[in-house]
Amino acid sequence: MVTVRLEPEDKVIEFTKLNTVLQLLNKMGLHQTDALVIRDGELLTQDIRINQGDVITLRKVISVG
């Protein structure tokens, strides 16, 4: 199980099967430039593997101009 905490919504979603950051973004309907993906304080790129038991923070990027 992979736990994903969405920010700024402060929601938690659990996934039973995720392999990569890109797969997570696709499931959430996001492009790679739409959110920061963080695990243990480290930013993850789209090719990084996600492991069972990981707790991921998905922080949506908000542009105000």
mmCIF file as Biopython writes it, N, C-alpha, C and O atoms, coordinates in Angstrom:
data_model
#
loop_
_atom_site.group_PDB
_atom_site.id
_atom_site.type_symbol
_atom_site.label_atom_id
_atom_site.label_alt_id
_atom_site.label_comp_id
_atom_site.label_asym_id
_atom_site.label_entity_id
_atom_site.label_seq_id
_atom_site.pdbx_PDB_ins_code
_atom_site.Cartn_x
_atom_site.Cartn_y
_atom_site.Cartn_z
_atom_site.occupancy
_atom_site.B_iso_or_equiv
_atom_site.auth_seq_id
_atom_site.auth_asym_id
_atom_site.pdbx_PDB_model_num
ATOM 1   N N  . MET A ? 1  ? 0.847  -1.172 0.000   1.0 0.0 1  A 1 
ATOM 2   C CA . MET A ? 1  ? 0.000  0.000  0.000   1.0 0.0 1  A 1 
ATOM 3   C C  . MET A ? 1  ? 0.896  1.240  0.000   1.0 0.0 1  A 1 
ATOM 4   O O  . MET A ? 1  ? 1.867  1.315  0.753   1.0 0.0 1  A 1 
ATOM 5   N N  . VAL A ? 2  ? 0.564  2.198  -0.840  1.0 0.0 2  A 1 
ATOM 6   C CA . VAL A ? 2  ? 1.269  3.474  -0.915  1.0 0.0 2  A 1 
ATOM 7   C C  . VAL A ? 2  ? 0.305  4.557  -0.444  1.0 0.0 2  A 1 
ATOM 8   O O  . VAL A ? 2  ? -0.814 4.660  -0.948  1.0 0.0 2  A 1 
ATOM 9   N N  . THR A ? 3  ? 0.733  5.354  0.513   1.0 0.0 3  A 1 
ATOM 10  C CA . THR A ? 3  ? -0.085 6.436  1.052   1.0 0.0 3  A 1 
ATOM 11  C C  . THR A ? 3  ? 0.344  7.741  0.403   1.0 0.0 3  A 1 
ATOM 12  O O  . THR A ? 3  ? 1.526  8.084  0.405   1.0 0.0 3  A 1 
ATOM 13  N N  . VAL A ? 4  ? -0.624 8.472  -0.153  1.0 0.0 4  A 1 
ATOM 14  C CA . VAL A ? 4  ? -0.345 9.744  -0.821  1.0 0.0 4  A 1 
ATOM 15  C C  . VAL A ? 4  ? -1.121 10.830 -0.100  1.0 0.0 4  A 1 
ATOM 16  O O  . VAL A ? 4  ? -2.347 10.780 -0.002  1.0 0.0 4  A 1 
ATOM 17  N N  . ARG A ? 5  ? -0.386 11.814 0.404   1.0 0.0 5  A 1 
ATOM 18  C CA . ARG A ? 5  ? -1.005 12.963 1.068   1.0 0.0 5  A 1 
ATOM 19  C C  . ARG A ? 5  ? -1.047 14.117 0.079   1.0 0.0 5  A 1 
ATOM 20  O O  . ARG A ? 5  ? -0.011 14.561 -0.416  1.0 0.0 5  A 1 
ATOM 21  N N  . LEU A ? 6  ? -2.258 14.602 -0.208  1.0 0.0 6  A 1 
ATOM 22  C CA . LEU A ? 6  ? -2.445 15.691 -1.160  1.0 0.0 6  A 1 
ATOM 23  C C  . LEU A ? 6  ? -2.405 17.026 -0.440  1.0 0.0 6  A 1 
ATOM 24  O O  . LEU A ? 6  ? -3.073 17.222 0.575   1.0 0.0 6  A 1 
ATOM 25  N N  . GLU A ? 7  ? -1.616 17.935 -0.976  1.0 0.0 7  A 1 
ATOM 26  C CA . GLU A ? 7  ? -1.547 19.296 -0.444  1.0 0.0 7  A 1 
ATOM 27  C C  . GLU A ? 7  ? -1.858 20.256 -1.571  1.0 0.0 7  A 1 
ATOM 28  O O  . GLU A ? 7  ? -1.383 20.010 -2.680  1.0 0.0 7  A 1 
ATOM 29  N N  . PRO A ? 8  ? -2.589 21.295 -1.396  1.0 0.0 8  A 1 
ATOM 30  C CA . PRO A ? 8  ? -3.020 21.865 -0.116  1.0 0.0 8  A 1 
ATOM 31  C C  . PRO A ? 8  ? -4.361 21.336 0.383   1.0 0.0 8  A 1 
ATOM 32  O O  . PRO A ? 8  ? -4.866 21.841 1.386   1.0 0.0 8  A 1 
ATOM 33  N N  . GLU A ? 9  ? -4.955 20.349 -0.269  1.0 0.0 9  A 1 
ATOM 34  C CA . GLU A ? 9  ? -6.279 19.855 0.136   1.0 0.0 9  A 1 
ATOM 35  C C  . GLU A ? 9  ? -6.280 19.153 1.480   1.0 0.0 9  A 1 
ATOM 36  O O  . GLU A ? 9  ? -7.326 19.051 2.121   1.0 0.0 9  A 1 
ATOM 37  N N  . ASP A ? 10 ? -5.117 18.664 1.924   1.0 0.0 10 A 1 
ATOM 38  C CA . ASP A ? 10 ? -4.989 17.912 3.163   1.0 0.0 10 A 1 
ATOM 39  C C  . ASP A ? 10 ? -5.863 16.653 3.149   1.0 0.0 10 A 1 
ATOM 40  O O  . ASP A ? 10 ? -6.561 16.344 4.115   1.0 0.0 10 A 1 
ATOM 41  N N  . LYS A ? 11 ? -5.799 15.934 2.011   1.0 0.0 11 A 1 
ATOM 42  C CA . LYS A ? 11 ? -6.499 14.659 1.856   1.0 0.0 11 A 1 
ATOM 43  C C  . LYS A ? 11 ? -5.475 13.552 1.791   1.0 0.0 11 A 1 
ATOM 44  O O  . LYS A ? 11 ? -4.330 13.781 1.400   1.0 0.0 11 A 1 
ATOM 45  N N  . VAL A ? 12 ? -5.879 12.344 2.174   1.0 0.0 12 A 1 
ATOM 46  C CA . VAL A ? 12 ? -5.008 11.177 2.086   1.0 0.0 12 A 1 
ATOM 47  C C  . VAL A ? 12 ? -5.684 10.134 1.216   1.0 0.0 12 A 1 
ATOM 48  O O  . VAL A ? 12 ? -6.854 9.804  1.412   1.0 0.0 12 A 1 
ATOM 49  N N  . ILE A ? 13 ? -4.925 9.612  0.240   1.0 0.0 13 A 1 
ATOM 50  C CA . ILE A ? 13 ? -5.410 8.567  -0.657  1.0 0.0 13 A 1 
ATOM 51  C C  . ILE A ? 13 ? -4.428 7.413  -0.575  1.0 0.0 13 A 1 
ATOM 52  O O  . ILE A ? 13 ? -3.219 7.626  -0.485  1.0 0.0 13 A 1 
ATOM 53  N N  . GLU A ? 14 ? -4.945 6.187  -0.606  1.0 0.0 14 A 1 
ATOM 54  C CA . GLU A ? 14 ? -4.067 5.019  -0.599  1.0 0.0 14 A 1 
ATOM 55  C C  . GLU A ? 14 ? -4.220 4.262  -1.906  1.0 0.0 14 A 1 
ATOM 56  O O  . GLU A ? 14 ? -5.327 4.089  -2.414  1.0 0.0 14 A 1 
ATOM 57  N N  . PHE A ? 15 ? -3.100 3.817  -2.439  1.0 0.0 15 A 1 
ATOM 58  C CA . PHE A ? 15 ? -3.066 3.038  -3.669  1.0 0.0 15 A 1 
ATOM 59  C C  . PHE A ? 15 ? -2.457 1.679  -3.367  1.0 0.0 15 A 1 
ATOM 60  O O  . PHE A ? 15 ? -1.475 1.576  -2.631  1.0 0.0 15 A 1 
ATOM 61  N N  . THR A ? 16 ? -3.046 0.643  -3.938  1.0 0.0 16 A 1 
ATOM 62  C CA . THR A ? 16 ? -2.513 -0.694 -3.718  1.0 0.0 16 A 1 
ATOM 63  C C  . THR A ? 16 ? -1.394 -1.022 -4.685  1.0 0.0 16 A 1 
ATOM 64  O O  . THR A ? 16 ? -0.535 -1.851 -4.385  1.0 0.0 16 A 1 
ATOM 65  N N  . LYS A ? 17 ? -1.395 -0.377 -5.847  1.0 0.0 17 A 1 
ATOM 66  C CA . LYS A ? 17 ? -0.383 -0.707 -6.837  1.0 0.0 17 A 1 
ATOM 67  C C  . LYS A ? 17 ? 0.066  0.545  -7.586  1.0 0.0 17 A 1 
ATOM 68  O O  . LYS A ? 17 ? -0.674 1.097  -8.401  1.0 0.0 17 A 1 
ATOM 69  N N  . LEU A ? 18 ? 1.280  0.979  -7.298  1.0 0.0 18 A 1 
ATOM 70  C CA . LEU A ? 18 ? 1.921  2.069  -8.023  1.0 0.0 18 A 1 
ATOM 71  C C  . LEU A ? 18 ? 3.363  1.665  -8.266  1.0 0.0 18 A 1 
ATOM 72  O O  . LEU A ? 18 ? 4.003  1.082  -7.391  1.0 0.0 18 A 1 
ATOM 73  N N  . ASN A ? 19 ? 3.878  1.968  -9.447  1.0 0.0 19 A 1 
ATOM 74  C CA . ASN A ? 19 ? 5.259  1.609  -9.751  1.0 0.0 19 A 1 
ATOM 75  C C  . ASN A ? 19 ? 6.188  2.810  -9.826  1.0 0.0 19 A 1 
ATOM 76  O O  . ASN A ? 19 ? 7.320  2.756  -9.345  1.0 0.0 19 A 1 
ATOM 77  N N  . THR A ? 20 ? 5.709  3.902  -10.435 1.0 0.0 20 A 1 
ATOM 78  C CA . THR A ? 20 ? 6.574  5.065  -10.629 1.0 0.0 20 A 1 
ATOM 79  C C  . THR A ? 20 ? 5.819  6.349  -10.298 1.0 0.0 20 A 1 
ATOM 80  O O  . THR A ? 20 ? 4.595  6.361  -10.167 1.0 0.0 20 A 1 
ATOM 81  N N  . VAL A ? 21 ? 6.586  7.422  -10.168 1.0 0.0 21 A 1 
ATOM 82  C CA . VAL A ? 21 ? 6.002  8.744  -9.946  1.0 0.0 21 A 1 
ATOM 83  C C  . VAL A ? 21 ? 5.122  9.122  -11.127 1.0 0.0 21 A 1 
ATOM 84  O O  . VAL A ? 21 ? 4.051  9.699  -10.936 1.0 0.0 21 A 1 
ATOM 85  N N  . LEU A ? 22 ? 5.553  8.810  -12.342 1.0 0.0 22 A 1 
ATOM 86  C CA . LEU A ? 22 ? 4.757  9.125  -13.532 1.0 0.0 22 A 1 
ATOM 87  C C  . LEU A ? 22 ? 3.397  8.433  -13.480 1.0 0.0 22 A 1 
ATOM 88  O O  . LEU A ? 22 ? 2.383  9.029  -13.843 1.0 0.0 22 A 1 
ATOM 89  N N  . GLN A ? 23 ? 3.371  7.198  -13.037 1.0 0.0 23 A 1 
ATOM 90  C CA . GLN A ? 23 ? 2.105  6.473  -12.916 1.0 0.0 23 A 1 
ATOM 91  C C  . GLN A ? 23 ? 1.188  7.148  -11.889 1.0 0.0 23 A 1 
ATOM 92  O O  . GLN A ? 23 ? -0.020 7.245  -12.106 1.0 0.0 23 A 1 
ATOM 93  N N  . LEU A ? 24 ? 1.754  7.608  -10.786 1.0 0.0 24 A 1 
ATOM 94  C CA . LEU A ? 24 ? 0.969  8.333  -9.780  1.0 0.0 24 A 1 
ATOM 95  C C  . LEU A ? 24 ? 0.367  9.599  -10.378 1.0 0.0 24 A 1 
ATOM 96  O O  . LEU A ? 24 ? -0.823 9.866  -10.213 1.0 0.0 24 A 1 
ATOM 97  N N  . LEU A ? 25 ? 1.198  10.378 -11.074 1.0 0.0 25 A 1 
ATOM 98  C CA . LEU A ? 25 ? 0.703  11.616 -11.680 1.0 0.0 25 A 1 
ATOM 99  C C  . LEU A ? 25 ? -0.408 11.325 -12.682 1.0 0.0 25 A 1 
ATOM 100 O O  . LEU A ? 25 ? -1.409 12.040 -12.719 1.0 0.0 25 A 1 
ATOM 101 N N  . ASN A ? 26 ? -0.244 10.292 -13.487 1.0 0.0 26 A 1 
ATOM 102 C CA . ASN A ? 26 ? -1.276 9.923  -14.459 1.0 0.0 26 A 1 
ATOM 103 C C  . ASN A ? 26 ? -2.579 9.549  -13.763 1.0 0.0 26 A 1 
ATOM 104 O O  . ASN A ? 26 ? -3.652 9.962  -14.202 1.0 0.0 26 A 1 
ATOM 105 N N  . LYS A ? 27 ? -2.502 8.773  -12.685 1.0 0.0 27 A 1 
ATOM 106 C CA . LYS A ? 27 ? -3.708 8.380  -11.946 1.0 0.0 27 A 1 
ATOM 107 C C  . LYS A ? 27 ? -4.423 9.592  -11.348 1.0 0.0 27 A 1 
ATOM 108 O O  . LYS A ? 27 ? -5.646 9.597  -11.206 1.0 0.0 27 A 1 
ATOM 109 N N  . MET A ? 28 ? -3.646 10.611 -11.003 1.0 0.0 28 A 1 
ATOM 110 C CA . MET A ? 28 ? -4.225 11.818 -10.420 1.0 0.0 28 A 1 
ATOM 111 C C  . MET A ? 28 ? -4.641 12.827 -11.494 1.0 0.0 28 A 1 
ATOM 112 O O  . MET A ? 28 ? -5.205 13.871 -11.168 1.0 0.0 28 A 1 
ATOM 113 N N  . GLY A ? 29 ? -4.369 12.530 -12.772 1.0 0.0 29 A 1 
ATOM 114 C CA . GLY A ? 29 ? -4.736 13.437 -13.853 1.0 0.0 29 A 1 
ATOM 115 C C  . GLY A ? 29 ? -3.873 14.679 -13.902 1.0 0.0 29 A 1 
ATOM 116 O O  . GLY A ? 29 ? -4.334 15.746 -14.307 1.0 0.0 29 A 1 
ATOM 117 N N  . LEU A ? 30 ? -2.615 14.545 -13.490 1.0 0.0 30 A 1 
ATOM 118 C CA . LEU A ? 30 ? -1.701 15.683 -13.431 1.0 0.0 30 A 1 
ATOM 119 C C  . LEU A ? 30 ? -0.534 15.503 -14.396 1.0 0.0 30 A 1 
ATOM 120 O O  . LEU A ? 30 ? -0.122 14.381 -14.689 1.0 0.0 30 A 1 
ATOM 121 N N  . HIS A ? 31 ? -0.008 16.629 -14.887 1.0 0.0 31 A 1 
ATOM 122 C CA . HIS A ? 31 ? 1.222  16.619 -15.665 1.0 0.0 31 A 1 
ATOM 123 C C  . HIS A ? 31 ? 2.388  16.763 -14.694 1.0 0.0 31 A 1 
ATOM 124 O O  . HIS A ? 31 ? 2.197  17.151 -13.541 1.0 0.0 31 A 1 
ATOM 125 N N  . GLN A ? 32 ? 3.586  16.455 -15.155 1.0 0.0 32 A 1 
ATOM 126 C CA . GLN A ? 32 ? 4.741  16.518 -14.255 1.0 0.0 32 A 1 
ATOM 127 C C  . GLN A ? 32 ? 5.027  17.922 -13.748 1.0 0.0 32 A 1 
ATOM 128 O O  . GLN A ? 32 ? 5.675  18.078 -12.713 1.0 0.0 32 A 1 
ATOM 129 N N  . THR A ? 33 ? 4.557  18.950 -14.454 1.0 0.0 33 A 1 
ATOM 130 C CA . THR A ? 33 ? 4.779  20.331 -14.013 1.0 0.0 33 A 1 
ATOM 131 C C  . THR A ? 33 ? 3.667  20.843 -13.096 1.0 0.0 33 A 1 
ATOM 132 O O  . THR A ? 33 ? 3.730  21.977 -12.623 1.0 0.0 33 A 1 
ATOM 133 N N  . ASP A ? 34 ? 2.649  20.016 -12.841 1.0 0.0 34 A 1 
ATOM 134 C CA . ASP A ? 34 ? 1.513  20.434 -12.021 1.0 0.0 34 A 1 
ATOM 135 C C  . ASP A ? 34 ? 1.712  20.209 -10.526 1.0 0.0 34 A 1 
ATOM 136 O O  . ASP A ? 34 ? 0.979  20.775 -9.714  1.0 0.0 34 A 1 
ATOM 137 N N  . ALA A ? 35 ? 2.702  19.385 -10.149 1.0 0.0 35 A 1 
ATOM 138 C CA . ALA A ? 35 ? 2.841  19.038 -8.736  1.0 0.0 35 A 1 
ATOM 139 C C  . ALA A ? 35 ? 4.276  18.648 -8.404  1.0 0.0 35 A 1 
ATOM 140 O O  . ALA A ? 35 ? 5.035  18.193 -9.260  1.0 0.0 35 A 1 
ATOM 141 N N  . LEU A ? 36 ? 4.619  18.841 -7.139  1.0 0.0 36 A 1 
ATOM 142 C CA . LEU A ? 36 ? 5.873  18.334 -6.597  1.0 0.0 36 A 1 
ATOM 143 C C  . LEU A ? 36 ? 5.564  17.011 -5.915  1.0 0.0 36 A 1 
ATOM 144 O O  . LEU A ? 36 ? 4.576  16.892 -5.190  1.0 0.0 36 A 1 
ATOM 145 N N  . VAL A ? 37 ? 6.405  16.027 -6.148  1.0 0.0 37 A 1 
ATOM 146 C CA . VAL A ? 37 ? 6.232  14.715 -5.530  1.0 0.0 37 A 1 
ATOM 147 C C  . VAL A ? 37 ? 7.400  14.528 -4.564  1.0 0.0 37 A 1 
ATOM 148 O O  . VAL A ? 37 ? 8.565  14.579 -4.960  1.0 0.0 37 A 1 
ATOM 149 N N  . ILE A ? 38 ? 7.067  14.312 -3.289  1.0 0.0 38 A 1 
ATOM 150 C CA . ILE A ? 38 ? 8.073  14.314 -2.232  1.0 0.0 38 A 1 
ATOM 151 C C  . ILE A ? 38 ? 7.961  13.025 -1.417  1.0 0.0 38 A 1 
ATOM 152 O O  . ILE A ? 38 ? 6.871  12.596 -1.039  1.0 0.0 38 A 1 
ATOM 153 N N  . ARG A ? 39 ? 9.137  12.418 -1.159  1.0 0.0 39 A 1 
ATOM 154 C CA . ARG A ? 39 ? 9.208  11.242 -0.279  1.0 0.0 39 A 1 
ATOM 155 C C  . ARG A ? 39 ? 10.360 11.465 0.691   1.0 0.0 39 A 1 
ATOM 156 O O  . ARG A ? 39 ? 11.495 11.682 0.266   1.0 0.0 39 A 1 
ATOM 157 N N  . ASP A ? 40 ? 10.082 11.414 1.970   1.0 0.0 40 A 1 
ATOM 158 C CA . ASP A ? 40 ? 11.103 11.613 3.005   1.0 0.0 40 A 1 
ATOM 159 C C  . ASP A ? 40 ? 11.897 12.900 2.795   1.0 0.0 40 A 1 
ATOM 160 O O  . ASP A ? 40 ? 13.115 12.912 2.970   1.0 0.0 40 A 1 
ATOM 161 N N  . GLY A ? 41 ? 11.219 13.975 2.424   1.0 0.0 41 A 1 
ATOM 162 C CA . GLY A ? 41 ? 11.866 15.266 2.245   1.0 0.0 41 A 1 
ATOM 163 C C  . GLY A ? 41 ? 12.642 15.417 0.957   1.0 0.0 41 A 1 
ATOM 164 O O  . GLY A ? 41 ? 13.298 16.439 0.756   1.0 0.0 41 A 1 
ATOM 165 N N  . GLU A ? 42 ? 12.587 14.428 0.075   1.0 0.0 42 A 1 
ATOM 166 C CA . GLU A ? 42 ? 13.324 14.457 -1.187  1.0 0.0 42 A 1 
ATOM 167 C C  . GLU A ? 42 ? 12.361 14.582 -2.369  1.0 0.0 42 A 1 
ATOM 168 O O  . GLU A ? 42 ? 11.379 13.846 -2.463  1.0 0.0 42 A 1 
ATOM 169 N N  . LEU A ? 43 ? 12.659 15.529 -3.274  1.0 0.0 43 A 1 
ATOM 170 C CA . LEU A ? 43 ? 11.853 15.669 -4.486  1.0 0.0 43 A 1 
ATOM 171 C C  . LEU A ? 43 ? 12.123 14.494 -5.415  1.0 0.0 43 A 1 
ATOM 172 O O  . LEU A ? 43 ? 13.270 14.086 -5.597  1.0 0.0 43 A 1 
ATOM 173 N N  . LEU A ? 44 ? 11.063 13.957 -5.997  1.0 0.0 44 A 1 
ATOM 174 C CA . LEU A ? 44 ? 11.191 12.804 -6.886  1.0 0.0 44 A 1 
ATOM 175 C C  . LEU A ? 44 ? 10.900 13.209 -8.325  1.0 0.0 44 A 1 
ATOM 176 O O  . LEU A ? 44 ? 9.988  13.994 -8.583  1.0 0.0 44 A 1 
ATOM 177 N N  . THR A ? 45 ? 11.672 12.675 -9.256  1.0 0.0 45 A 1 
ATOM 178 C CA . THR A ? 45 ? 11.404 12.872 -10.679 1.0 0.0 45 A 1 
ATOM 179 C C  . THR A ? 45 ? 10.461 11.778 -11.158 1.0 0.0 45 A 1 
ATOM 180 O O  . THR A ? 45 ? 10.236 10.788 -10.461 1.0 0.0 45 A 1 
ATOM 181 N N  . GLN A ? 46 ? 9.910  11.966 -12.361 1.0 0.0 46 A 1 
ATOM 182 C CA . GLN A ? 46 ? 8.865  11.071 -12.852 1.0 0.0 46 A 1 
ATOM 183 C C  . GLN A ? 46 ? 9.324  9.625  -13.054 1.0 0.0 46 A 1 
ATOM 184 O O  . GLN A ? 46 ? 8.485  8.725  -13.086 1.0 0.0 46 A 1 
ATOM 185 N N  . ASP A ? 47 ? 10.621 9.378  -13.191 1.0 0.0 47 A 1 
ATOM 186 C CA . ASP A ? 47 ? 11.114 8.022  -13.444 1.0 0.0 47 A 1 
ATOM 187 C C  . ASP A ? 47 ? 11.441 7.236  -12.173 1.0 0.0 47 A 1 
ATOM 188 O O  . ASP A ? 47 ? 11.796 6.061  -12.258 1.0 0.0 47 A 1 
ATOM 189 N N  . ILE A ? 48 ? 11.330 7.860  -10.999 1.0 0.0 48 A 1 
ATOM 190 C CA . ILE A ? 48 ? 11.665 7.203  -9.733  1.0 0.0 48 A 1 
ATOM 191 C C  . ILE A ? 48 ? 10.604 6.165  -9.382  1.0 0.0 48 A 1 
ATOM 192 O O  . ILE A ? 48 ? 9.406  6.398  -9.542  1.0 0.0 48 A 1 
ATOM 193 N N  . ARG A ? 49 ? 11.072 5.013  -8.899  1.0 0.0 49 A 1 
ATOM 194 C CA . ARG A ? 49 ? 10.157 3.944  -8.486  1.0 0.0 49 A 1 
ATOM 195 C C  . ARG A ? 49 ? 9.553  4.246  -7.115  1.0 0.0 49 A 1 
ATOM 196 O O  . ARG A ? 49 ? 10.209 4.800  -6.232  1.0 0.0 49 A 1 
ATOM 197 N N  . ILE A ? 50 ? 8.306  3.872  -6.969  1.0 0.0 50 A 1 
ATOM 198 C CA . ILE A ? 50 ? 7.595  3.996  -5.695  1.0 0.0 50 A 1 
ATOM 199 C C  . ILE A ? 50 ? 7.483  2.589  -5.115  1.0 0.0 50 A 1 
ATOM 200 O O  . ILE A ? 50 ? 7.136  1.641  -5.819  1.0 0.0 50 A 1 
ATOM 201 N N  . ASN A ? 51 ? 7.778  2.469  -3.828  1.0 0.0 51 A 1 
ATOM 202 C CA . ASN A ? 51 ? 7.777  1.162  -3.165  1.0 0.0 51 A 1 
ATOM 203 C C  . ASN A ? 51 ? 6.560  1.012  -2.259  1.0 0.0 51 A 1 
ATOM 204 O O  . ASN A ? 51 ? 6.006  1.996  -1.771  1.0 0.0 51 A 1 
ATOM 205 N N  . GLN A ? 52 ? 6.160  -0.230 -2.045  1.0 0.0 52 A 1 
ATOM 206 C CA . GLN A ? 52 ? 5.086  -0.508 -1.111  1.0 0.0 52 A 1 
ATOM 207 C C  . GLN A ? 52 ? 5.490  0.023  0.262   1.0 0.0 52 A 1 
ATOM 208 O O  . GLN A ? 52 ? 6.633  -0.154 0.682   1.0 0.0 52 A 1 
ATOM 209 N N  . GLY A ? 53 ? 4.571  0.665  0.953   1.0 0.0 53 A 1 
ATOM 210 C CA . GLY A ? 53 ? 4.833  1.225  2.263   1.0 0.0 53 A 1 
ATOM 211 C C  . GLY A ? 53 ? 5.305  2.672  2.238   1.0 0.0 53 A 1 
ATOM 212 O O  . GLY A ? 53 ? 5.419  3.304  3.288   1.0 0.0 53 A 1 
ATOM 213 N N  . ASP A ? 54 ? 5.582  3.204  1.044   1.0 0.0 54 A 1 
ATOM 214 C CA . ASP A ? 54 ? 6.013  4.596  0.946   1.0 0.0 54 A 1 
ATOM 215 C C  . ASP A ? 54 ? 4.886  5.542  1.339   1.0 0.0 54 A 1 
ATOM 216 O O  . ASP A ? 54 ? 3.707  5.265  1.116   1.0 0.0 54 A 1 
ATOM 217 N N  . VAL A ? 55 ? 5.281  6.662  1.928   1.0 0.0 55 A 1 
ATOM 218 C CA . VAL A ? 55 ? 4.360  7.765  2.202   1.0 0.0 55 A 1 
ATOM 219 C C  . VAL A ? 55 ? 4.836  8.919  1.328   1.0 0.0 55 A 1 
ATOM 220 O O  . VAL A ? 55 ? 5.944  9.428  1.498   1.0 0.0 55 A 1 
ATOM 221 N N  . ILE A ? 56 ? 3.991  9.319  0.400   1.0 0.0 56 A 1 
ATOM 222 C CA . ILE A ? 56 ? 4.323  10.324 -0.604  1.0 0.0 56 A 1 
ATOM 223 C C  . ILE A ? 56 ? 3.490  11.579 -0.350  1.0 0.0 56 A 1 
ATOM 224 O O  . ILE A ? 56 ? 2.303  11.492 -0.034  1.0 0.0 56 A 1 
ATOM 225 N N  . THR A ? 57 ? 4.117  12.736 -0.489  1.0 0.0 57 A 1 
ATOM 226 C CA . THR A ? 57 ? 3.385  13.999 -0.462  1.0 0.0 57 A 1 
ATOM 227 C C  . THR A ? 57 ? 3.290  14.502 -1.898  1.0 0.0 57 A 1 
ATOM 228 O O  . THR A ? 57 ? 4.301  14.618 -2.591  1.0 0.0 57 A 1 
ATOM 229 N N  . LEU A ? 58 ? 2.090  14.795 -2.332  1.0 0.0 58 A 1 
ATOM 230 C CA . LEU A ? 58 ? 1.848  15.339 -3.674  1.0 0.0 58 A 1 
ATOM 231 C C  . LEU A ? 58 ? 1.379  16.776 -3.472  1.0 0.0 58 A 1 
ATOM 232 O O  . LEU A ? 58 ? 0.227  17.023 -3.114  1.0 0.0 58 A 1 
ATOM 233 N N  . ARG A ? 59 ? 2.293  17.721 -3.708  1.0 0.0 59 A 1 
ATOM 234 C CA . ARG A ? 59 ? 2.011  19.130 -3.467  1.0 0.0 59 A 1 
ATOM 235 C C  . ARG A ? 59 ? 1.742  19.816 -4.797  1.0 0.0 59 A 1 
ATOM 236 O O  . ARG A ? 59 ? 2.648  20.006 -5.609  1.0 0.0 59 A 1 
ATOM 237 N N  . LYS A ? 60 ? 0.482  20.184 -5.006  1.0 0.0 60 A 1 
ATOM 238 C CA . LYS A ? 60 ? 0.103  20.839 -6.250  1.0 0.0 60 A 1 
ATOM 239 C C  . LYS A ? 60 ? 0.723  22.239 -6.338  1.0 0.0 60 A 1 
ATOM 240 O O  . LYS A ? 60 ? 0.732  22.991 -5.363  1.0 0.0 60 A 1 
ATOM 241 N N  . VAL A ? 61 ? 1.235  22.569 -7.517  1.0 0.0 61 A 1 
ATOM 242 C CA . VAL A ? 61 ? 1.865  23.853 -7.742  1.0 0.0 61 A 1 
ATOM 243 C C  . VAL A ? 61 ? 0.777  24.844 -8.128  1.0 0.0 61 A 1 
ATOM 244 O O  . VAL A ? 61 ? -0.015 24.597 -9.038  1.0 0.0 61 A 1 
ATOM 245 N N  . ILE A ? 62 ? 0.753  25.957 -7.428  1.0 0.0 62 A 1 
ATOM 246 C CA . ILE A ? 62 ? -0.248 26.987 -7.698  1.0 0.0 62 A 1 
ATOM 247 C C  . ILE A ? 62 ? 0.487  28.218 -8.210  1.0 0.0 62 A 1 
ATOM 248 O O  . ILE A ? 62 ? 1.361  28.767 -7.539  1.0 0.0 62 A 1 
ATOM 249 N N  . SER A ? 63 ? 0.116  28.635 -9.404  1.0 0.0 63 A 1 
ATOM 250 C CA . SER A ? 63 ? 0.752  29.800 -10.010 1.0 0.0 63 A 1 
ATOM 251 C C  . SER A ? 63 ? -0.205 30.975 -9.935  1.0 0.0 63 A 1 
ATOM 252 O O  . SER A ? 63 ? -1.339 30.902 -10.409 1.0 0.0 63 A 1 
ATOM 253 N N  . VAL A ? 64 ? 0.261  32.050 -9.340  1.0 0.0 64 A 1 
ATOM 254 C CA . VAL A ? 64 ? -0.546 33.247 -9.235  1.0 0.0 64 A 1 
ATOM 255 C C  . VAL A ? 64 ? 0.197  34.346 -9.962  1.0 0.0 64 A 1 
ATOM 256 O O  . VAL A ? 64 ? 1.343  34.656 -9.636  1.0 0.0 64 A 1 
ATOM 257 N N  . GLY A ? 65 ? -0.457 34.932 -10.948 1.0 0.0 65 A 1 
ATOM 258 C CA . GLY A ? 65 ? 0.275  35.925 -11.718 1.0 0.0 65 A 1 
ATOM 259 C C  . GLY A ? 65 ? -0.528 37.077 -11.993 1.0 0.0 65 A 1 
ATOM 260 O O  . GLY A ? 65 ? -0.061 38.016 -12.637 1.0 0.0 65 A 1 
#
